[in-house]
Amino acid sequence: MTERHYQDMGRSPGSAGDVLRLIRSADTVSRSSIARSTGLAPSTASARVDALTALGLVRETGSEGSRGGRRARRLELAADAGFVAAADLGANHVRIVLSDLAGTVLADTEALAHGTATVPVASGPRASVAALWQRFVELAADNDLDMARFRGAAISVPAPVSYPGGSIATPSFEPSWHGAVLPELFAEYTDVAVLVENDANLIAVAERPVDGDDTTLVAVKVGTRIGAGVLLDGRLHRGVGGAAGEISHTPVDGQAAIGCTCGVPNCLESVASGGAIVARLRAAGRDVSGTHGLLALAAQGDTAVLDELRRAGEHIGRVLAGIVNFCNPSDVVLAGAMSASGVLVATIRGELYRSCLPMIADDLDVRASASPRDAGIRGATLLAIDEVLAPTRIDELVRTASEQSA
């Protein structure tokens, strides 16, 4: 199977996988309500539930409100039937979170005494995947989780990811990773599903409302680099090759302060990213330690820093205005380290409201993420769970179990 995800494939209405989807999404569900929702005969709906129960994915608990007769038993996902890993990978950091199948966090490297995990990114993708796998195993062992119950993983990377091939393209964080296909490298250690996805796309997934099946949303990561993810009608839009949302390489009317692998003169990332602002201030003789130092100076009211942030916000807002006018989203959500700057967020918001059509701006909410540091890892967790429990994948598990018992 290529990197094209099971969750992106068509589901069979009324199949066991589709029944599990209903159980996951409904507040209250029973065998009888499944029959009513799907149009299946009660005996067939019950057989679907039995198959899921045999796989350990569903359990019956409590009871629904009475509809006149014996109360139906309530069905729920057996969240402890396995766990998934999510990894947020950057040039200088990696964060790993293990969660159950309902998304409840079971372990987080940020809770460790040393506060992080390490991966030798500069040594290349093969060495990094070996280190990531070791970290997964160690973190599971430290939290009494059996790797036999490991169901899948999703890796967030700050680079475009080709689709459906799954290879990393022109990564600015480490050029040697160009062309790396992480799922193939992970296959040396495990046969479960391992996905790799662009970090901004995962922020978009994390910011989708619980009832957001028809949400159109643009998520923008503003940190050392800039990237965007787009949801159209509730679904992640990757484009033909996976490069949708790469606004960072749009040329802007400004002067580049850092180099960029894209080769586009004065691209948005080279002009307005956190890395570019830091570089420009350092060239002017300022001692700025990085994006965190930049934000600290802004919080102190440093005039030069605030001016730089406003100019960056104008550039970002103008580029985003074209995207917003085109796809008419309900939300533009800003995440990443730089989204903590009120001046930057306010300037982007003002530029969008100024540059977008009134009928689009009237319905547009431009905001910073409520949890910008966690958005990417939450998105990776959701992606991994949705893949592991995708209807098509569950149908295959049921079919295999049936053949083995025949």
C-alpha positions in Angstrom: 0.0 0.0 0.0 1.4 3.5 -0.9 1.2 6.5 1.4 -2.3 7.1 0.2 -4.2 6.7 3.5 -7.0 4.2 4.2 -8.9 7.1 5.7 -8.9 8.8 2.3 -10.4 5.8 0.6 -14.1 5.2 0.1 -16.0 3.4 2.9 -18.7 0.8 2.6 -21.9 2.1 4.2 -23.1 -0.4 6.8 -19.9 -2.3 6.9 -18.2 -3.1 10.2 -15.8 -0.3 9.7 -18.6 2.1 9.0 -20.4 0.9 12.2 -17.2 1.7 14.2 -17.2 5.1 12.6 -20.7 5.7 13.9 -19.8 4.4 17.4 -16.8 6.8 17.5 -18.8 9.8 16.4 -22.1 9.4 18.2 -22.6 10.4 21.8 -25.1 7.6 22.4 -25.3 4.5 20.2 -26.7 1.0 20.5 -27.2 -2.0 18.2 -30.8 -0.8 17.5 -29.7 2.8 16.8 -27.1 1.4 14.4 -29.7 -0.5 12.5 -31.9 2.6 12.3 -29.0 4.8 11.1 -27.6 2.4 8.5 -30.8 0.7 7.3 -29.3 -2.7 8.2 -31.4 -5.5 9.5 -31.1 -5.7 13.3 -29.5 -9.1 13.0 -26.9 -7.8 10.5 -26.2 -4.7 12.7 -25.7 -7.0 15.7 -23.3 -9.2 13.7 -21.3 -6.1 12.8 -21.0 -5.2 16.5 -20.1 -8.7 17.4 -17.3 -8.7 14.9 -15.9 -5.4 16.3 -16.3 -6.8 19.8 -14.3 -9.9 18.9 -11.5 -7.6 17.6 -11.5 -5.9 21.0 -12.4 -2.5 19.5 -15.9 -2.1 20.9 -17.5 -2.8 24.3 -21.0 -2.5 25.7 -21.6 -0.5 28.8 -24.5 1.1 30.7 -27.7 1.6 28.8 -29.5 4.1 26.6 -32.7 5.9 27.7 -35.7 3.7 27.3 -37.7 3.9 24.1 -40.5 1.8 25.6 -39.2 -1.7 26.4 -35.9 -3.1 27.6 -33.1 -0.5 27.6 -30.5 -1.0 24.9 -26.9 -1.4 26.0 -24.7 1.5 25.0 -21.7 0.9 22.7 -18.4 2.6 23.0 -14.9 2.5 21.5 -12.6 0.4 23.6 -10.0 3.1 23.8 -7.5 0.8 25.6 -7.5 -1.6 22.7 -4.2 -0.1 21.6 -2.2 3.1 21.4 -0.6 5.3 18.8 2.5 7.5 18.7 2.7 11.1 17.4 6.1 12.8 16.8 6.7 16.5 16.2 10.0 16.5 14.4 12.1 19.7 13.9 15.7 20.6 13.2 16.5 21.0 16.9 13.8 19.2 18.7 11.4 16.2 18.7 8.4 15.7 20.9 6.7 12.3 21.2 3.3 11.6 22.6 1.6 8.3 23.1 -2.2 8.2 23.2 -5.0 5.7 23.5 -7.5 5.2 20.6 -9.7 7.9 22.0 -6.8 10.4 21.9 -6.2 10.5 25.7 -2.5 11.2 26.3 -0.7 8.3 28.0 2.9 9.6 27.8 4.6 12.8 26.7 8.3 13.4 26.4 7.7 17.0 27.5 6.7 15.6 30.9 10.1 13.9 31.3 12.8 15.4 33.6 14.9 16.4 30.7 11.9 17.9 28.9 12.5 16.5 25.4 13.7 13.6 23.3 16.7 13.7 20.9 16.9 12.5 17.3 20.1 12.8 15.2 18.4 14.8 12.4 21.7 15.9 10.9 22.8 12.3 10.5 20.0 11.6 8.0 16.6 10.1 7.9 17.6 6.4 8.4 19.5 7.2 11.6 16.6 9.4 12.8 14.0 6.8 12.2 16.1 4.3 14.1 16.3 6.7 17.0 12.6 7.6 16.8 11.6 3.9 17.0 13.9 3.4 20.0 12.2 6.4 21.7 8.8 4.9 21.0 9.8 1.6 22.5 11.5 3.3 25.5 8.6 5.6 26.2 6.1 2.8 26.0 8.2 0.7 28.4 8.5 3.5 30.8 4.7 3.8 30.9 3.9 0.1 31.1 2.5 0.0 27.6 2.9 -3.3 25.6 4.3 -2.7 22.1 2.2 -5.6 21.0 -0.7 -3.1 21.3 1.0 -0.5 19.3 -1.4 0.4 16.4 0.3 3.2 14.4 2.1 6.5 14.3 2.1 9.9 12.5 5.2 12.0 12.1 5.0 15.8 11.7 7.8 17.4 9.6 8.4 21.1 8.8 8.5 20.4 5.0 6.3 19.6 2.1 5.4 15.9 1.8 4.6 14.4 -1.6 1.2 12.8 -1.9 0.5 9.9 -2.3 4.2 8.9 -2.4 5.0 10.1 1.1 8.5 11.5 0.4 9.8 14.6 2.0 10.5 17.4 -0.5 13.0 20.2 -0.3 13.2 20.4 3.5 14.8 23.6 4.7 15.4 22.0 8.2 17.8 19.5 6.8 18.5 19.2 3.0 19.8 15.6 3.3 16.2 14.6 4.0 15.0 15.4 0.5 13.3 12.3 -1.0 13.2 10.4 2.3 10.2 8.1 2.6 9.8 7.7 6.4 7.0 5.0 6.2 9.4 2.7 4.2 12.2 3.3 6.8 9.8 2.5 9.7 8.8 -0.8 7.9 12.2 -2.1 9.0 10.9 -2.0 12.6 7.1 -2.5 12.4 4.3 -3.5 10.1 1.7 -1.0 11.6 0.7 2.1 9.7 3.2 5.0 10.0 2.3 8.3 8.3 4.3 11.4 7.6 2.6 14.7 7.2 3.5 18.4 6.9 3.3 20.2 10.2 1.0 23.0 9.0 -1.4 20.4 7.6 -1.5 18.7 11.1 -2.3 22.1 12.7 -5.3 22.4 10.4 -6.4 18.9 11.4 -6.1 19.8 15.1 -8.0 23.1 14.7 -11.0 21.5 12.9 -14.1 21.8 15.2 -15.5 18.5 16.6 -18.6 19.0 14.5 -16.6 20.5 11.6 -17.4 18.0 8.8 -18.1 20.9 6.5 -15.5 23.4 7.8 -13.3 25.3 5.5 -10.2 26.5 7.4 -6.7 27.8 6.8 -4.1 27.1 9.5 -0.8 29.0 9.3 2.3 28.1 11.2 4.4 31.1 11.8 7.7 30.3 13.5 11.3 30.1 12.3 9.6 29.2 9.0 6.1 29.7 7.5 3.7 27.1 6.3 -0.1 26.6 5.8 -2.6 23.8 5.8 -6.0 24.0 4.3 -9.2 22.1 5.1 -11.9 22.2 2.5 -15.4 21.0 3.6 -13.7 19.3 6.6 -11.1 17.4 4.6 -7.4 18.1 4.4 -6.6 19.5 1.0 -3.1 18.3 0.0 -3.3 19.2 -3.7 -2.2 16.9 -6.6 1.3 16.3 -5.2 1.0 17.3 -1.6 2.3 20.9 -1.9 -1.0 22.7 -1.2 -0.5 25.4 1.4 3.1 26.2 0.6 2.5 29.9 0.8 6.0 30.5 2.2 7.6 30.4 -1.2 5.3 33.2 -2.6 7.4 36.2 -3.8 6.7 39.4 -1.8 7.7 43.0 -2.0 10.5 42.9 0.6 14.1 42.0 1.0 15.2 38.5 1.9 17.2 38.2 5.1 17.9 34.5 4.9 18.3 32.0 2.2 15.6 29.5 1.2 15.8 26.2 -0.7 12.9 27.2 -3.0 15.1 29.5 -5.2 12.3 32.1 -5.4 13.8 35.6 -4.9 12.4 37.3 -1.8 10.0 34.6 -0.9 7.7 35.1 2.1 9.7 32.8 4.3 13.0 34.6 3.5 11.4 38.0 4.2 8.8 37.6 7.0 9.5 34.4 8.9 10.7 34.5 12.5 14.1 33.3 11.2 14.2 36.2 8.8 13.3 38.8 11.4 16.0 37.5 13.8 18.6 37.6 11.0 17.6 41.2 10.0 17.9 42.4 13.6 21.2 40.7 14.1 22.5 42.3 10.9 21.6 45.6 12.4 23.7 44.8 15.4 21.0 43.6 17.8 21.7 40.6 20.1 18.6 38.4 19.5 18.9 34.8 20.6 16.1 33.4 18.3 12.4 33.6 18.0 12.0 33.3 21.8 14.3 36.2 22.3 12.5 38.1 19.6 9.2 37.6 21.4 10.7 38.7 24.7 12.0 42.0 23.2 8.5 42.6 21.7 6.9 42.0 25.1 9.3 44.7 26.5 8.0 47.2 23.9 11.2 47.3 21.8 10.3 49.7 19.0 12.6 48.2 16.3 11.3 44.7 17.0 7.7 45.8 16.9 8.2 47.5 13.6 9.7 44.3 12.1 6.8 42.3 13.4 4.3 44.7 11.8 6.1 44.6 8.5 6.2 40.8 8.6 2.5 40.7 9.5 1.7 42.9 6.4 3.6 40.6 4.1 1.9 37.5 5.6 -1.5 39.1 5.5 -1.3 40.1 1.9 -0.2 36.6 0.8 -3.0 35.1 2.9 -5.6 37.5 1.4 -5.3 35.8 -2.0 -5.8 32.4 -0.4 -8.8 33.6 1.7 -10.4 35.3 -1.3 -10.1 32.1 -3.3 -11.3 29.5 -0.8 -13.6 31.6 1.5 -12.8 29.9 4.8 -14.6 30.5 8.1 -11.4 30.6 10.1 -7.7 31.5 9.7 -5.9 30.1 12.6 -2.3 31.2 13.5 0.0 28.8 15.3 3.7 28.3 15.8 6.0 30.2 18.2 5.4 33.6 16.5 1.6 33.4 17.0 2.3 34.4 20.6 3.0 37.9 19.3 -0.1 40.0 19.6 1.3 42.7 17.3 1.9 40.1 14.5 -1.5 38.5 14.9 -3.3 41.9 14.9 -1.4 43.1 11.9 -2.2 39.9 9.9 -5.8 40.2 11.0 -6.0 43.8 9.9 -4.4 43.2 6.6 -6.8 40.3 5.8 -9.9 42.4 6.7 -8.5 45.3 4.6 -7.6 43.2 1.6 -10.4 40.6 1.4 -13.8 41.1 -0.2 -16.3 42.4 2.4 -18.6 39.4 1.9 -15.7 37.2 2.8 -14.3 39.3 5.6 -17.7 39.5 7.3 -17.7 35.8 8.0 -14.0 35.4 8.7 -12.6 34.7 12.1 -8.8 35.3 12.3 -7.3 34.1 15.6 -4.3 32.6 17.3 -4.5 29.0 18.2 -5.5 28.4 21.8 -2.7 25.9 22.2 -0.1 26.7 19.5 2.6 24.5 21.0 0.4 21.5 21.1 -1.5 21.9 17.8 0.9 19.9 15.6 1.2 17.0 18.0 -2.6 16.9 18.5 -3.1 16.8 14.7 -0.6 14.0 14.4 -2.4 12.0 17.1 -5.8 12.5 15.4 -4.3 11.6 12.0 -2.8 8.4 13.4 -6.0 7.3 15.1 -8.2 8.1 12.1 -5.8 6.0 10.0 -5.8 3.1 12.4 -9.6 3.1 12.7 -10.4 3.9 9.1 -13.4 2.0 7.9 -11.6 0.3 5.1 -8.8 -0.8 7.4 -11.3 -2.1 9.9 -13.2 -4.0 7.2 -9.9 -5.7 6.2 -9.3 -6.7 9.9 -12.8 -8.2 10.1 -12.4 -10.0 6.8 -9.0 -11.5 7.9 -10.4 -12.6 11.3 -13.3 -14.3 9.5 -11.1 -16.1 7.1 -8.8 -17.3 9.9 -11.7 -18.6 11.9 -13.3 -20.4 9.0 
